[in-house]
Amino acid sequence: MATAKKVFNFGAGPAKLPREILLQAQRELLDYDNTGMSIMEMSHRSAKYTELNNRVQQDMRDLLKVPDNYKILFLQGGATGIFSAVPMNLMPSGGSADYIVTGSWSSKAAKEAAKYGKVNMVLPKMDAYNDIPNQSTWKLSPDASYVYYCANETIHGVEFRYIPDTKGVPLVCDMSSNFLSEEFDVSKFGVVFACAQKNVGTSGVTVVIIREDLIGKAQPIVPTILDFKINAQDNSVHNTPPMYPIYIMGLYLQWIKKQGGAAAMGQQAQQKSRRVYEVVNSSAGFYSLPVAEHCRSRMNVPFRIAGGDAALEKKFLEGAEKRGMQQLKGHRSVGGIRASLYNAITMDEVEALIKYMTDFQKEHAKK
Ligand SMILES: *Cc1c(COP(=O)(O)O)cnc(C)c1O
């Protein structure tokens, strides 16, 4: 086998996968568990796939201590599909929901929900997404069907470091870009969902964890494949599921278990992001952070160079490429640099990035 060139993939998603997982997938590609065939060629009704489906659910249950009164679903359509599924499943026709919009992804979700009911904006419109207003200023409506938020805004690097208090209204959370990056109390949520391609696998499968009493309230127009009740009843095999992405996610969950579980992921995420923030903070303003300190993301770290000097930022990205560091360009809507530090990114990779940042500053900072 040829050895691939060493790259550092700081992409925001799809993101780096642990090498062990790719190697195992490669070993099992042609012959899954002594069946003589690939997992991709099997019936989704076979005993082998049923066992895999149940094991991946169980591993997720173990890792997050998911209570018994919650179902775990594996759906298609990405996190974006769930933006539509949530209002159609949880809001009666003509009903309303509260949306806490703190960045592009929650903004998209709110726009989608407005097709199916009334959307209350909990926060005033922001010019730039770089802060989360204090909970005491929020306008929650007691008759909302649910309160929606995005735990980590991937593009802006804005992360909630607490679980919002909704005064008893079911809480719905898009955790696509910080899922399983730390422990959290599932029982505080009505629904948690996450696409797999950031922290737990590859695109094609989206995880939905839902409290059972919220199932079965869907609007009649809900498409069958997005109906939480049907997918729960049929154990996520109502139609052909994305078997390969679910298999890869299964390998990822076992890898997380081996690393020490969600708590270990949390410690690592804390350490990795802290190192990058430290370098920025000790750069005497050469690097700067757009996001307020209390909600700086542990997963996606956006920063600017010399106050947003486009030429210098371009040079930084070119130099990074030369060192094998890829996908560090900030999202086109915000510019600058963004380093994504998901579960698969190692401390060594973070140290390499920091070394480069320090070298770059030495070379380019005005003396
Ligand atoms: C990536 C991402 C999405 C979109 O996921 P798709 O699977 O591409 O639909 C939604 N929300 C957040 C927070 C994300 O990071």
The ligand as a Tripos MOL2 file, in Angstrom:
@<TRIPOS>MOLECULE
LIG
   15    15     1     0     0
SMALL
NO_CHARGES

@<TRIPOS>ATOM
      1 C1        -22.8130   21.0610    8.8970 C.3       1 LIG1
      2 C2        -23.9290   21.6100    9.6710 C.ar      1 LIG1
      3 C3        -25.2630   21.5410    9.2080 C.ar      1 LIG1
      4 C4        -25.6320   21.0270    7.8300 C.3       1 LIG1
      5 O1        -25.4820   19.6790    7.7100 O.3       1 LIG1
      6 P1        -25.8910   18.9110    6.3620 P.3       1 LIG1
      7 O2        -25.7130   17.4890    6.7400 O.co2     1 LIG1
      8 O3        -24.9580   19.3870    5.2940 O.co2     1 LIG1
      9 O4        -27.3020   19.2640    6.0520 O.co2     1 LIG1
     10 C5        -26.2630   22.0110   10.0390 C.ar      1 LIG1
     11 N1        -25.9880   22.5350   11.2430 N.ar      1 LIG1
     12 C6        -24.7240   22.6250   11.7040 C.ar      1 LIG1
     13 C7        -24.4800   23.1940   13.0540 C.3       1 LIG1
     14 C8        -23.6700   22.1610   10.9370 C.ar      1 LIG1
     15 O5        -22.4030   22.2570   11.4010 O.3       1 LIG1
@<TRIPOS>BOND
     1     1     2 1
     2     2     3 ar
     3     2    14 ar
     4     3     4 1
     5     3    10 ar
     6     4     5 1
     7     5     6 1
     8     6     7 2
     9     6     8 1
    10     6     9 1
    11    10    11 ar
    12    11    12 ar
    13    12    13 1
    14    12    14 ar
    15    14    15 1
@<TRIPOS>SUBSTRUCTURE
     1 LIG1         1 GROUP 0 **** ****
